[in-house]
Amino acid sequence: MGFFFKKGNKQPKLKEQYSEETDTAPAKSKDEKESSYYNSETNLHFSIRYISTIVDQDIIQKNILPYLLDKQFASIADVKKILPIEDVQIETNEALIEEKLFNGYLVLKVHTDKQHVAFIAAKEVIVRSLSMPEVETSVIGPKEAFIEAIDQNINLLRIRLPVKELMIEEFTIGSVSKTRTALMYIDDIANMENVNTMRQRLQAIDFDQINDSSYIEQLTADNKNSPFPQFLDTERPDRAAGVLVEGKVVVLVDGSPHALIGPTNLVEFFSSPEDYLFNWITASILRLIRLFAVVFSILITPMYVAVLTYHYELIPKDLTATLITSRQVIPFPPILEALILELTIELLREAGARLPTKIGQTIGIVGGIVIGTASVEAGLTSNVLLILVALAALASFITPVYKMGNAIRFLRFPFLLFAQLLGLLGIVFCLLIVITHLLRLTSLGRPYLEPIYPPRWRDLKDSFIRLSFDKQIRRPSYVQAQKEIRFNPKHQKRRHDIEE
């Protein structure tokens, strides 16, 4: 019996040794490959290491191995000479191996040279083809949109701005994701203060994963608690090229089909790229309609609640009978009635956005008609408020920039609350809070409410209205571009008509 006890006592030691060896063994991913080769021509042993899921096998088989097995390959210094690949780096720092390995590089080691390592670019790039803009659609004008590949997006801007002054600075952001990020600006036009500010904020980002440009926007915003976006994001290369010429900076993020533009102001969110493709009179009218729609969307429902709760005297006599008839069977106060309809509209909007396109459109139209009609017939809401809420929802869709549209959508709820508490005085009080916040808000340190405050009269030529191009001689003053003059007005007015 003692013999068996002693033998049993030895078993746990074996298990402990096995577990220690297992824990300390280096983990290796299944797609990490390493192969050894022998060049008989030069009597050279070498090995290559790569990640098979992100490396193009054709590049290895056609552009790398045949040349490494040739008689010209005698040392690691020959790699740059014999390989038909542009991005080949020879380093002595082995700490870069993992960083390069997981960025699509092939690691080459020669057994006779333990000090040097060669990194050969062999990444397989899978991108979708160019498509039409889905958010910033236009009837006329370019039909190209950014995609998720940063090199392709830079190419789209390079084609539109083929000048040597277009500068690109690249950063790797994200301790885990290692996301490529590009800062673009025109050297002799952009204000270097804006460029330095954006550069410093990009370098200061300490985050593990960057999936989209929206991450950069939130991490570099002047006020991270503001509901208003402080960078203009666009999916249109023509718009990004246009603001670069104005002296602004553009940030592109690998994996994101949107570009960030800064500095920006509030009025710019209500201008569309299509405005510059129409006659200036038509474009100005469309801009004024958008601004009116935004104000209408925010204030119409709170004013309904305030008037019916506190200010009956403001209701016109001809409209009194209609309001009394529509509300005489409603069991809820105006604020609760308005909240029910507003939340219903938001539910329909979110359901339509998350479902497939065709089903989402059907849900939005049919659901709105059915729920609206049923709620009026059931006596839960009045038909007057239903019309107002539907018009407010329709007006909120007119905003060209989606993120600003979201801010306007949810801005109605604080106004509704103040309207219930203090009536029209509450609406004015809430409006003052919003205006004060906008006055203090900045984008890359530039005033967000410009050209209203501080007043810049020359910038009004392209704000609420858009004057003709021959009136826009100077670039926006709040950008403080190095070259303020865009063109010579005398040359613009010159005509070369054929004389009969």
N, C-alpha and C positions, 0 to 999 in steps of 0.2 A: 504493500500500500504506500509505503514511503517513497518507493521508486516512482510510482505514478504521480504522487504529489510534486516531486521535484521536477519531473518532466513537464507537468502542467504549469509549474511556476515559470518555466522558460518561454512559454508561448507568448505571453503579453509583451516580452522584450522584443520578439521578432515583429509583432504587430506595430510596436512603437517605432522601431527602426524603419519599417515600411512606410508608415504614415509620414514620418519626417522626410524621407526621401521623396515621397509623392508631393508634399507641400512645397518643397524647395525646388522641384523640377520646373524649369521655365515653361510657361504656357506658350503654345504655338497654334496659330489659327490654321484651319484646314486648308484655306486657299493660299497659304504662304508656301511657296515652292523654292527649292534650292537644288541645283544640278551642277555636277562637275564634268569638265570636258578636258580633252587632251589634244593639243595641236601637234601632230606628228611632224609637221614641216619644220617647226621651230623648237620642238621638244619643250613645250610650255604647258603647264597645268593651270587651269583657271576654273572659277566657279561663278555662276550667276544666281541671283536671288531676286524674287519678285512676288507680287501678289497677283495671282492668276485672274481674279475677278475684275480687276481694274486695268489690266495690261492687255494691249492688243497682241494676240498671239501671232498675227501675220507680220507685225513689225519684228518680232523676235526671230521668226523663221526665215524671213526674207531680207531684212535689213541689218541684222545683228550677227546671228550665228554664222552665216556663210563667210563673213568678213573676219570674224574672230578665229575661224578654223583655217584661214588662208595663211600662206607663208610670210605675208607682210606683217603679221601680228607677232612681234618679238618681245615687246614689253608693254606695260600699261600706258606708257607715254605715247604709244602709237594709236591709241583708241580714237583720239580726236582726228587723226589723219585719215584713218581707213574707213570709219563709219560714215555713211551718208545721212547722218542725223545731226541737226543743228544744235540741239540742247544736250551737250555732253560735258560733264564737269568732273574734274579729277581733284580729289580732296585728300587731306591727311587726317581730317577730323572724323572719326568713326561715330561720334555722337549724332551726326546728321543722318545715319543710316535709316533709322526708324522713320524720321520725318520725311525723307525722300521716298522711302519704300512705300508708304501709304499715300503718297501723292502721285503714284503712277510711274515711278522711276524704277529702272532695273539696276541692281547693285552688282558690280563686277569686281572680283578680287583675283589677283594673280598670286600664286603660291610663292613665287620667288621674291615678291615685293609686298611685305607685310605692312608697310607704312601708308601706301596710297590705295585709295578706293575710287572707282569710277562710277558715276551716276549717269545713266543713259535714259532719256525721256522716251517712254513707250506707252503712255497712257491712252486708253481707248475712250474716246469722247463720244458719248451718245446724246444727241440733241434732237429735239423735235424741229420740224420745218417751220418757217415763218408763217404766221397766221394774221388774221385781221384783229384789230383791237376789240376786246369784249366789253370793256367798261367805258372807255372814251371813244365811242363810235362817232363817225362823221359820214355825212352823205357825200361830200366832195372832199378832195384832198388825199394824201397818202393813206394806204391801207395796210401798212406794215406795223407790227408791234414787237416789242422786246420779247425774248424768250429766256429760258433758264440758264443759258450758257453765256458767261461774262465775255468771252472772247468774241462771240458772235455779236453781242450787244455793242461792244467797242467798235467792231467792224461797221455796224450800222451808223454810228456817229462819225467815224472816220470818213465814210463815203460822203456824208453830208457836209463835213468840214475838212476838206483836204488841205490843211495848212500845217506847217511845222510848229506853229505856236500852240497847237492843241497838246497840252501836257497830260500825261497819265502817271499817277503815283499809285503803286500797288501795296496793299497791306494784307497780312494774314491775321484774321481775327477769330477768336474762339479757341480756348485751350484744348477742346476735344474735337470740334468740327473742322478746325483749320480752314476757315472759309476765306477765299480770295475776295478782296474788296478793292475797288479802284476809285480813286479820286481824280476827277477830270476838270480841267479849266483851261482857258485860253490865256497864255502867259502875258501878253502885252495888253490885255483888256481887263481881266479879273483883278479885283482889289486883293492884294496879298494878305491883308488882314483877315478877310473872309477865308482865304485858302489856309492860312496858318491856324485859324480857329478850328476849322473842320479837320485839319490834319492832327492837331493836338487832341481833339475829342476822339478821333478814330484810334489814335495810339494809346489813349487812356482807357479804352474799353477792356475790362477784365471779366469776361463771361465765357462759359464753357461751350455753348452751342449757338451759332448764328445760322438760322434756317432761311431767313428772308430779310429784305431791306427794312421791313417794319421793325425788326429787332434793333437795327442801327438807329432808326428814327427815334425809338423810345429811349435808347441808351444815351443819345447825344442831344436830346431836346433841351432847350433852355429851361422850360418848366415842365417837369415830368408829370405834374398833377393837373395839367390843363386838359379840358376835353377837346380843345381846338388843336388840330395838327399844326406843327410848326415847321414842317418840311412838306413841300408839294411833291407828291409821288405821281409819276406818270408812266404809262406803258407805251407811249408814242415817241419814237426816235425824233420825229420832226419837232416836237415840243421841247425835248431835251436839247436838241441842237440850237433851237431858237433862244433859249435862256443862256446857253453858253456864250452866244454872241452878245447878249446883253451884259455879260460880266459876272454871271453867277457861277456857282460850282455844282457839279453833278456827281453823285455817288452811285456806283453800280456794285451789286453784290452777286456773287456766283450762286446760282440756284434760285434767283428771284427775277421775275419778268417785269419788275418795276424799277425805275430810277428815282432817286431822291434829289430834290432841287432845293437849294438854299443860297442866300436868304430869300424869304418870301414874305408876302403880306396878305391880309385878309381878303382884299378885293381880288387878288389873283386866283383864288379858289373858285370864283364865280365867272371866270373867263374861260372860254373854250378855244382850243386850237382852230376850230372852224371859224371863229370870229375874224381871223386874219385872212380868210379866204373869201369872205363876202365884201360887198361894198360897205364903206364905213358907216353909212346911215343905217343900213340893215343890221350890221353888227352892234351898233350902239343901242338900237331898239331892243334887240334880243338880250343884251346885257341888263338893261333896265327892267325888262320883264323878269329875268332871273332874280334880280335883287328884290323886286316887289313880291315875287313868289316866296322868297325866303322869309321876309317880314310877315307876310300873310300866314305862312305855315306855322310860324312860332306864336303869333299873337291872336289868331282868330278864335281858337277854342278857349283860351283863358279869358278873352273879352266876353264871350258868351256866358261863361260861368260868373264873371264879375257883375255883368249887367243884370242877369236874372237873380243874383243873390242879393245885391246891394243897390243897384242903380236902375230901378224900374222906370224912372222919369226919363231916361235916355232912349227908351224904346219908342219909335214913331207910332202914332195912333193907328195908322193903316196896318202896321205890322203886329199890333197888340193882339188882335183877334186870332191871327194865325198862330202866334206863340201859345196863346191860352188853349186853343183847340189841340195843338200838338202835344201839350204837356198836361192836360187835365186828367189823363189816365196813368201818368207816369208815377210810380210809387217812390222813386229815388230823388234825392236832391240833385241839382245840376252837376255838382262836382263828381258825384258817384256815377252819374249817367255818362259824363264825359270820360272818366277813367275807364269805364267798361268798353266804350267804343274805341278809345285810343289803344288800349291793350289788345283788343280784338284785331285792330288794324296791324299792330306790330306782330301778333301771332301769325296772321296771314302772310305778312311780308317775309318773316323768317321761314315759314313753311315753304313758301314759293321759292326762296333762295336756296334752300337746302335740298329740295327735290330735283330730279332731272328736269331739264329745260321745258320740255313739252308738258310734262305733268305739272310742273311748278306754275306755268302760265295758266293752265286750266284751274288749278286750285285757287290761284289769286283772283281770277275773274268770277268763276262759279261760286267759290266760297264767299266772296264779298257780297255778291248779289243775294245769295240764299240767306246768309247770316243777317245781313242788313234788313232784308224784307221781313224775316221771321222776328227779329227783335222789335221792329216797329209794330207789327201786327200783334205781338204778345204784350205790348205795352211796357216794354223794358226801357226803350229809348224813344226820343222824339224824332220825327222825320226831319225837322229843321237842323238838329244837331248832327244827324247822320250825314246830311248834305255838307255841312261845314267841315266835319272830320274827314270826309272823303276828299273834299277839295284841298284840305290842308295836307293830306297824305300825297295827293297828286302833285301839289306844289313842291313838296320836299324832294321829289324825284328829279326835279329840274336842275339840281346842283350837279355840275359836270364832274366834280371830284367826289368819289364815294365816301372817303373818310370824313370830309366836311359834311356830307349829307347825313352821316350817322350822328355827328355832333348836333346838328340841327334837329334831328328826330327826337333825341332825348332831352334837348333843351326845353321842349314844351312842358315837361312834367314839373320842373321847379316853378315855371310861370303859372301853371294850373294851381299849385299849392299856394302860392302867394295871392293869386286871384281869389281863392276861397277864403283866405285869412283876412285880407285887407281890401279886396275889391280892386278898382282901377289904381288906387294908391299902391297896392301890392305889386301890380304889374309894373308900374313906374319904378318902384323900389328894386324889383328884380332886374329890370332893364339897366338901372344905374350900376348894380353889382356887376353885370356882364360887361358893361362899357368900361368900368374901372379895371376889371381884369384884363380886358383887351388893351387898355392904355399901358398897362404894366408889362404886357407880354412882348417878348422879343423873339426873333429868329436869327440865329448866329450873331446875337448882339444887336441886330438892327430892329427898328421899331416895327411892330406887327400891324399897327393901325395906320401906317403911312399909306397914302398921302393926306389922310384926314388929320392925323396928329403924329408927329409935327406936320403942320401944313406945308406941302410941297406942291405949289400950284402947277408947275410944269409937268408933274407926274399925273395930274388929272386928265391929261390928254389920252391916257391909256389906262383908265381905271373904271369909273362908272360908265363912261362912254369911250368909244375908240375913234379918234379923229383919223383923217387920212394919213397915209405914210409920209407925205411931204411935210406934215406938221410935226412929225416925231423925229426931229433932227438929233436930239440928245438921248442918251441912254438913261434909265431910271436913276434918279439922284440918290436914293437911299442905298443903292448898291455901291456907289462911289467908285465907279470903274475908272481905270487909268486913262482910258480914252473916252471922254464924254460924247464927242461928236461922232455920229454914225455915218453921215455922208455930207457932201457939200450941197447945200440947198440951191446954189446957183446952177450947178450941173443938173440937178433934179428938174429945174424949171425949163431947161433948155429943150427946144423942140427942133426936130429936123424934118419938117414936112416937105413934101414934093410940091414945087411951085408949078402951076399950070401955065 
